[in-house]
Amino acid sequence: MGASEAETTGSLGTNVEPSKPRHNDRLRKVSLRLALFSGIVITAFVATLHFTGIVAVHRWPRILGSAVKSPEVPEIAEPRTHVRNRFAFSYPSNWSIDTVNEYHDPDHQLYIDSAGRGQVMIQVRDIGMSCRDAVAEMERRFDLPGVTFASRDEFLQWGAFNGYGVVLTGTKLTEPFQVRVFAYGVNQASLIVVEYRFDGPNGYNVPGYRLIEESFVLNY
């Protein structure tokens, strides 16, 4: 075996030079696998971002929609009517009387819930009372944490009744909040009305409050 041949022969007698292409093949295969793996990872990453983006775009409106109830305008074209021996009134057809309230009494104390954020409490008594004392008592009940009133205005008429009332306007947990309290009394009967305006003084529930006020009749 010549010197030139010995330089190209390994310890096992195999040719060294032909092994270089096999080494290069291995490198190419590894590079190809890395490139393929990288491509899969990048594609999956981009797809994940894209999918997450789609989910985010479509999910948030549903989440917000479920957390924030959309306003429902009072339906007053065909109102409901509540009639008892001592009183009667009409209210929006999409409002409801809370019959499961622990203080509910169809003849003496009612809570009418709006379709959105609002409520009216009506209390009818079979005896007379001092209107100012009754309103003052109701005012004290609104001295609650998170409730701040910036103004207090008096008024003397609610519907067909001349009595005494106050309008308390402010915020409840930083949101607009207004309460209207009115009392009317004669020797034989008395009336207390509280409007909880959780949508503020000029909210979408005003027509519903007005319907109850203008339709209310007290028999005595």
PyMOL commands that set and color helices and strands:
alter all, ss='L'
color gray80, all
select helices_A, chain A and resi 3-6+19-67+131-140+206-215
alter helices_A, ss='H'
color red, helices_A
select strands_A, chain A and resi 80-83+87-91+96-97+109-113+119-125+147-158+161-172+175-185+190-197+217-218
alter strands_A, ss='S'
color yellow, strands_A
deselect
rebuild
show_as cartoon
